[in-house]
Amino acid sequence: MGKTTKTVLMALLLILLVAAALPFALPSSVYEGQLGPTLQRMAHGNIKVGQYTFEYTPRPALVLQNVIIDNDPAVGKIDRIAVPINAYNVLNWGKALRDVEIEGGKFSPTFAISLPQRLKPEPETPRLTDLKLIKSSVVVGQGELGPVDGTVRFDQNGQLAELMITDSERHLELHIEPKEGVFALTLNASNWELPFGYPVKFDSLLLKGVGNSAGIVIEDIRADLYSGIVTGNGQLNWGDGWQLSGTVRSNGLQAEPFSQVFTKTTRSSGRLVGEANFVFKAADYPQLFDAPAIDAKLQLRDGILYNLDLVTPLKSQGSGAYHGGQTTFATVDTLLQIRPNVVQFSKTRIESGKYLAVGGLTIGAGQKLNGSFAARVNSGALVVSNQIQIAGTLDKTQFHTGAAYRPREGDAPAEPAPEAPAAQ
C-alpha cells in the first residue's frame, strides 16, 4: 500500500471520527430545536421529549427520555428512544435512520392500531429502515398486553413493511404485514396465559385476520387448551365505540381445570362440548370487557359436580338443609347466559343412569346463588323425587328440601321445578 493511499485512508477515518464525535460536542438545545419538529412530522402528531442526553456505551447514541405522544400519556409514553451515532446514520443524517430503539413504551390500542398511518414517510423527513421495540406494552383497561420485544421493518420508500412482536418469555408472536390498504395479522402463542379477564391458559393459540383503520376481522381462531380444542371467528370494531363479537366452539375440554379458572370450590370434572356467541361493547377500550353478553349451549360428559349435592335430598324423610357434597353425572346439558354481574344456567338437565334433575341456577352479585331443581330416581317400581332449592354462595352452597316424594301405584309423577328466577 502506497504512502498516498495510507494518507487518504487516514484522512477518511479522521473525518468519520470527527463526524461521529460532533453530536456529543453540541448542546442538547440544538437537537431540541431541530429534532422536535422532525419527530412530529415523522409521527404525524405532537411529540414532547422530557430530556435529551448522550450515552457512550454499549455504543454511542443520542437518547430521548420520557417521551409523551399527543400530549397525553394515555395515548403513548416512552421511557427512552436511542438513535445510534453510527456511520450509516452520520452519513445519511437527515435522510435515513437505522437501528433506532424504543424502550419501555406504553401505548393505547388506538395508537398501536394506527401505527402504519402514523409512521408514513413525509417529504423532508428522515426515512426509517427499521425500528426495534424493547419491553413495550399496549395498555388495555387496568391490564397490559406485554411487555413485548419486536422489530418494525420499512421498505425502500419508508412505508411500514412488517411488524414482528414477541413477548419477553417468547410465548407469543404477532406478525403484521400491510397489504393494499389493509393489514394481515397472524398471532401464534404457546403455553400462554390470557393477560386480562380470567387467566385461561392456552397450550397453543392461532389467530388469523385482516384489518384496517376501522377494525379487524378475525377469520380463524384455533386453540388447544385443557386437552381440548376451540375453534371460531370474530370481529373487533372501533369506528363507533368499541365492539368485540364472535362465535367459538369447544370440543373435549377437561372441565375441571377450566372451571377452576372461575371458581376453585364449586366446579365440575368431565369433558366439555359447546358453542358460544359473545358480544362486548363499550364507548372506549378500557371498559370493553366490563359488560359481557355471552350466550352458550354446553354439554358436560362423565364427571362430577363438586359442592353441589343433588342426590342426598332424595333420601330425606323430612324437610331439611344441606351443604356442599357432590353429584356424579353421565351428562349435563344447559344453556348459559352471562351478563354484567349475572351468570344464569337455564334448562339444565343432569342425568346419570336412573337419576334425573331438571332446573336452573342463577349466580348474582357477590356470587350469591338462587336456583331450584326437581330431582328424581326411577328404578322400576321404586320412584323417588324431591324439590331442591339452592341458595348460599359459590363457596358455601346451601340446599333446602321438603320430604322426598315416593308415589304409590297410580300417582302422577312430580312436576319439574320452574326455571331459576333472575338475580335481583
For each residue, the residues with C-beta under 8 A, 3 or more apart:
1: 5 6
2: 5 6
3: 6 7
4: 7 8
5: 1 2 8 9
6: 1 2 3 9 10
7: 3 4 10 11
8: 4 5 11 12
9: 5 6 12 13
10: 6 7 13 14
11: 7 8 14 15
12: 8 9 15 16
13: 9 10 16 17
14: 10 11 17 18
15: 11 12 18 19
16: 12 13 19 20 87 90
17: 13 14 20 21
18: 14 15 21 22
19: 15 16 22 90 91
20: 16 17 23 60 85 86 87 90
21: 17 18 24 25
22: 18 19 25 26
23: 20 26 31 54 62 85
24: 21 54 60 85
25: 21 22
26: 22 23 30 31
27: 30
28: 31 32 51 52 53
29: 32 33
30: 26 27 33 34
31: 23 26 28 34 35 52 62
32: 28 29 35 36 49 52
33: 29 30 36
34: 30 31 37 38
35: 31 32 38 39 49 52 64
36: 32 33 39 40 47 49
37: 34 40 41
38: 34 35 41 42 125 126
39: 35 36 42 43 47 49
40: 36 37 43 44 45 46 47
41: 37 38 44 122 124 125
42: 38 39 119 122 125 126 128
43: 39 40 47 69 118 119
44: 40 41 117 118 119 120 122
45: 40 69 70 118
46: 40 69 70 71
47: 36 39 40 43 67 68 69
48: 67 68 71
49: 32 35 36 39 52 64 65 66 67
50: 65 66 67 68
51: 28 64 65 66
52: 28 31 32 35 49 62 63 64 65
53: 28 63 65
54: 23 24 60 61 62 63
55: 60 61 63 82
56: 60
57:
58:
59: 84 85 86
60: 20 24 54 55 56 84 85 86
61: 54 55 82 83 84 85
62: 23 31 52 54 82 83 85
63: 52 53 54 55 80 81 82 83
64: 35 49 51 52 67 78 80 81 82 83
65: 49 50 51 52 53 79 80
66: 49 50 51 77 78 79
67: 47 48 49 50 64 77 78 80 81
68: 47 48 50 71 72 73 76 77
69: 43 45 46 47 72 75 76 77 78 107 111
70: 45 46 75 76 111
71: 46 48 68
72: 68 69 75 76
73: 68 76 77 106
74: 108 139
75: 69 70 72 107 108 110 111
76: 68 69 70 72 73 105 106 107 108 111
77: 66 67 68 69 73 105 106
78: 64 66 67 69 81 102 103 104 105 106 136
79: 65 66 103 104 105
80: 63 64 65 67 101 102 103 104
81: 63 64 67 78 100 101 102 103
82: 55 61 62 63 64 100 101 103
83: 61 62 63 64 89 97 100
84: 59 60 61 89 98 99 100
85: 20 23 24 59 60 61 62 89 90
86: 20 59 60 89 90 98 99
87: 16 20 90 91
88: 91 92 96 98 99
89: 83 84 85 86 92 93 96 97 98 99
90: 16 19 20 85 86 87 93
91: 19 87 88
92: 88 89 95 96 97 98 126
93: 89 90
94: 126
95: 92 126 127
96: 88 89 92 126 127 128 129
97: 83 89 92 100 126 127 128 129
98: 84 86 88 89 92 129 130
99: 84 86 88 89 130 132
100: 81 82 83 84 97 128 130 131 132
101: 80 81 82 131 132 134
102: 78 80 81 105 131 132 133 134 136
103: 78 79 80 81 82 134 135 136
104: 78 79 80 134 135 136
105: 76 77 78 79 102 133 136 137
106: 73 76 77 78 136 137 138 139 144
107: 69 75 76 111 112 136 137 138 139
108: 74 75 76 111 112 138 139 285
109: 112 113 138 139 140 238 285
110: 75 113 114 238 285
111: 69 70 75 76 107 108 114 115 118
112: 107 108 109 115 138
113: 109 110 211 213 238
114: 110 111 117 118 213
115: 111 112 118 119 152 160 163
116: 119 120 160 178 183
117: 44 114 120 213
118: 43 44 45 111 114 115
119: 42 43 44 115 116 128 152 154 160
120: 44 116 117 158 159 160
121: 125 127 128 157 158 159
122: 41 42 44 125
123:
124: 41
125: 38 41 42 121 122
126: 38 42 92 94 95 96 97
127: 95 96 97 121 154 157 158
128: 42 96 97 100 119 121 131 152 154 158
129: 96 97 98 153 154
130: 98 99 100 151 152 153 154
131: 100 101 102 128 151 152 154
132: 99 100 101 102 149 150 151 152
133: 102 105 136 148 149 150 151 152 165
134: 101 102 103 104 149
135: 103 104 146 147 148 149 168
136: 78 102 103 104 105 106 107 133 146 147 148 149 150
137: 105 106 107 144 145 146 147 148
138: 106 107 108 109 112 144 145 146
139: 74 106 107 108 109 143 144 145
140: 109 143 144 145 196 285 286 288
141: 196 285 286 287 288 289 290
142: 286
143: 139 140 195 196
144: 106 137 138 139 140 147 195
145: 137 138 139 140 148 195 196
146: 135 136 137 138 167
147: 135 136 137 144 167 168
148: 133 135 136 137 145 165 166 167 168 172 174
149: 132 133 134 135 136 165 166 167 168
150: 132 133 136 163 164 165 166 174
151: 130 131 132 133 163 164
152: 115 119 128 130 131 132 133 160 162 163
153: 129 130 160 161 162 163 164
154: 119 127 128 129 130 131 158 159 160 161
155: 158 159 161
156:
157: 121 127
158: 120 121 127 128 154 155
159: 120 121 154 155 178
160: 115 116 119 120 152 153 154 163 178
161: 153 154 155 177 178
162: 152 153 175 176 177
163: 115 150 151 152 153 160 174 175 176 177
164: 150 151 153 173 174 175
165: 133 148 149 150 172 173 174 175 176
166: 148 149 150 170 172 173 174
167: 146 147 148 149 170 171 172 192
168: 135 147 148 149
169:
170: 166 167 173
171: 167 189 190 191 192
172: 148 165 166 167 187 188 189 192
173: 164 165 166 170 187 188 189
174: 148 150 163 164 165 166 185 186 187 188
175: 162 163 164 165 185 186 187 188
176: 162 163 165 183 184 185
177: 161 162 163 183 184
178: 116 159 160 161 182 183
179: 182 183 184
180:
181: 212
182: 178 179 210 211 212
183: 116 176 177 178 179 210 211 212
184: 176 177 179 208 209 210
185: 174 175 176 207 208 209 210 211 216
186: 174 175 206 207 208
187: 172 173 174 175 205 206 207 208
188: 172 173 174 175 204 205 206
189: 171 172 173 192 202 204 205 206
190: 171 202 203 204 205
191: 171 201 202 203
192: 167 171 172 189 201 202 205
193: 199 200 201 202
194: 197 198 199 200 201 202
195: 143 144 145
196: 140 141 143 145 289
197: 194 200 289
198: 194 261 262
199: 193 194 261
200: 193 194 197 225 258 261
201: 191 192 193 194 225 226 261
202: 189 190 191 192 193 194 205 223 224 225
203: 190 191 223 224 225
204: 188 189 190 223 224
205: 187 188 189 190 192 202 222 223 224 225
206: 186 187 188 189 220 221 222 223
207: 185 186 187 218 220 221
208: 184 185 186 187 218 219 220
209: 184 185 216 217 218 219 220
210: 182 183 184 185 216 217 219
211: 113 182 183 185 215 216 217 236
212: 181 182 183 215
213: 113 114 117
214: 237 238 239
215: 211 212 235 236 237 238 239
216: 185 209 210 211 235 236
217: 209 210 211 235
218: 207 208 209 221 233 234 235 236 246
219: 208 209 210 233
220: 206 207 208 209 231 233
221: 206 207 218 230 231 232 233 234 246 248
222: 205 206 229 230 231
223: 202 203 204 205 206 229 230 231
224: 202 203 204 205 228 229 230
225: 200 201 202 203 205 228 230 253 258
226: 201 253 254 257 258
227: 252 253 254
228: 224 225 250 251 252 253 254 271 272
229: 222 223 224 250 251 252 253
230: 221 222 223 224 225 248 249 250 251 253
231: 220 221 222 223 248 249
232: 221 246 247 248 249
233: 218 219 220 221 246 247
234: 218 221 244 245 246 247 248 278
235: 215 216 217 218 243 244 245 246
236: 211 215 216 218 242 243 244
237: 214 215 240 242 243
238: 109 110 113 214 215 241 242 243 285
239: 214 215
240: 237
241: 238 281 282 283 284
242: 236 237 238 280 281 282 283 284 285 288
243: 235 236 237 238 279 280 281 282
244: 234 235 236 278 279 280 288
245: 234 235 277 278 279 280
246: 218 221 232 233 234 235 277 278
247: 232 233 234 275 276 277 278
248: 221 230 231 232 234 275 276 278
249: 230 231 232 274 275 276
250: 228 229 230 253 272 273 274 275 276
251: 228 229 230 273
252: 227 228 229 271 272 273
253: 225 226 227 228 229 230 250 258 271 272 273
254: 226 227 228 257 258 269 271 272
255: 258 259 267 268 269 270 271 272 300 303
256: 259 260 267 268 269 270 303
257: 226 254 260 261
258: 200 225 226 253 254 255 261 272
259: 255 256 262 263 267 268
260: 256 257 263 264 267
261: 198 199 200 201 257 258
262: 198 259
263: 259 260 266 267 367 394 395
264: 260 267
265: 306 307 394 395
266: 263 306 307 308 394 395 397
267: 255 256 259 260 263 264 306 307
268: 255 256 259 300 303 304 305 306 332
269: 254 255 256 303 304 306
270: 255 256 300 301 302 303 304 329 332
271: 228 252 253 254 255 300 301 302 303
272: 228 250 252 253 254 255 258 298 299 300
273: 250 251 252 253 298 299 301
274: 249 250 296 297 298 299 336
275: 247 248 249 250 296 297
276: 247 248 249 250 294 295 296 297 336
277: 245 246 247 294 295 296
278: 234 244 245 246 247 248 292 293 294 295
279: 243 244 245 293 294
280: 242 243 244 245 288 289 291 292 293
281: 241 242 243 288 291 293
282: 241 242 243 285 286 287 288 290 291
283: 241 242 287
284: 241 242 287 288
285: 108 109 110 140 141 238 242 282 288
286: 140 141 142 282
287: 141 282 283 284 290 291
288: 140 141 242 244 280 281 282 284 285
289: 141 196 197 280 292
290: 141 282 287 340
291: 280 281 282 287 339 340
292: 278 280 289 338 339 340
293: 278 279 280 281 338 339
294: 276 277 278 279 336 337 338
295: 276 277 278 335 336 337 338
296: 274 275 276 277 335 336 337
297: 274 275 276 334 335 336
298: 272 273 274 332 333 334 335 336
299: 272 273 274 331 332 333 334
300: 255 268 270 271 272 303 329 331 332
301: 270 271 273 330 331
302: 270 271 329 330 331
303: 255 256 268 269 270 271 300 328 329 332
304: 268 269 270 326 327 328 329
305: 268 308 310 326 327 329 332 350
306: 265 266 267 268 269 326
307: 265 266 267 324 325 326 394 395 397
308: 266 305 325 326 327 390 397
309: 312 313 322 324 325 326 327 399
310: 305 313 327 350 357 373 375 388 399
311: 314 315 325 327 328 355 375
312: 309 315 316 322 325
313: 309 310 316 320 322 375 386 388 399 401 404
314: 311 375 376 377 384 385 386 404
315: 311 312 404
316: 312 313 319 320 386 401 402 403 404
317: 403 404
318: 402 403
319: 316 400 401 402 403
320: 313 316 400 401
321: 398 399 400 401
322: 309 312 313 325 398 399 401
323: 392 396 397 398 399
324: 307 309 396 397
325: 307 308 309 311 312 322
326: 304 305 306 307 308 309
327: 304 305 308 309 310 311 350 352 357
328: 303 304 311 352
329: 270 300 302 303 304 305 332 350 351 352
330: 301 302 351 352 353
331: 299 300 301 302 349 350 351
332: 268 270 298 299 300 303 305 329 348 349 350 351
333: 298 299 347 348 349
334: 297 298 299 345 346 347 348 349
335: 295 296 297 298 345 346 347 348
336: 274 276 294 295 296 297 298 343 344 345
337: 294 295 296 342 343 344 346
338: 292 293 294 295 342 343 344
339: 291 292 293 342 343 344
340: 290 291 292
341: 364 365 423
342: 337 338 339 362 363 364 365 422 423
343: 336 337 338 339 362 363
344: 336 337 338 339 360 361 362 363 420 422 423
345: 334 335 336 348 360 361 362 371 420
346: 334 335 337 360 419 420
347: 333 334 335 360 419
348: 332 333 334 335 345 357 358 359 360 361 373
349: 331 332 333 334 356 357 358
350: 305 310 327 329 331 332 355 356 357 358 373
351: 329 330 331 332 355 356
352: 327 328 329 330 355
353: 330
354: 377 378 379
355: 311 350 351 352 375 376 377
356: 349 350 351 375 376 377 378
357: 310 327 348 349 350 373 374 375 376 388
358: 348 349 350 373 374 416 417
359: 348 371 372 373 374 388 416 417 418 419 420
360: 344 345 346 347 348 371 372 373 417 419 420
361: 344 345 348 369 370 371 390 420
362: 342 343 344 345 369 370 371 420 421 422 423
363: 342 343 344 367 368 369 394 423
364: 341 342 367 368 369 370 423 424
365: 341 342 368 423
366: 393
367: 263 363 364 393 394 395
368: 363 364 365 391 392 393 423
369: 361 362 363 364 390 391 392 393 394 397 398
370: 361 362 364 390 391 420 421 423
371: 345 359 360 361 362 389 390 420
372: 359 360 387 388 389 390 417 418 420
373: 310 348 350 357 358 359 360 387 388 390 417
374: 357 358 359 385 386 387 388 414 415 416 417
375: 310 311 313 314 355 356 357 385 386 388
376: 314 355 356 357 383 384 385 386 413 414
377: 314 354 355 356 382 383 384 385
378: 354 356 382 383
379: 354 382 383
380:
381:
382: 377 378 379 406
383: 376 377 378 379 406 407 413
384: 314 376 377 404 405 406
385: 314 374 375 376 377 404 405 407 413 414
386: 313 314 316 374 375 376 401 402 403 404 405 414
387: 372 373 374 401 402 414 417
388: 310 313 357 359 372 373 374 375 399 400 401 417
389: 371 372 399 400 401
390: 308 361 369 370 371 372 373 397 398 399 420
391: 368 369 370 397 398 399 400
392: 323 368 369 396 397 398
393: 366 367 368 369 396 397
394: 263 265 266 307 363 367 369 397
395: 263 265 266 307 367
396: 323 324 392 393
397: 266 307 308 323 324 369 390 391 392 393 394
398: 321 322 323 369 390 391 392
399: 309 310 313 321 322 323 388 389 390 391
400: 319 320 321 388 389 391
401: 313 316 319 320 321 322 386 387 388 389 404
402: 316 318 319 386 387
403: 316 317 318 319 386
404: 313 314 315 316 317 384 385 386 401
405: 384 385 386 414
406: 382 383 384
407: 383 385 411 412 413 414
408: 411
409:
410:
411: 407 408
412: 407
413: 376 383 385 407
414: 374 376 385 386 387 405 407
415: 374
416: 358 359 374
417: 358 359 360 372 373 374 387 388
418: 359 372
419: 346 347 359 360
420: 344 345 346 359 360 361 362 370 371 372 390
421: 362 370
422: 342 344 362
423: 341 342 344 362 363 364 365 368 370
424: 364
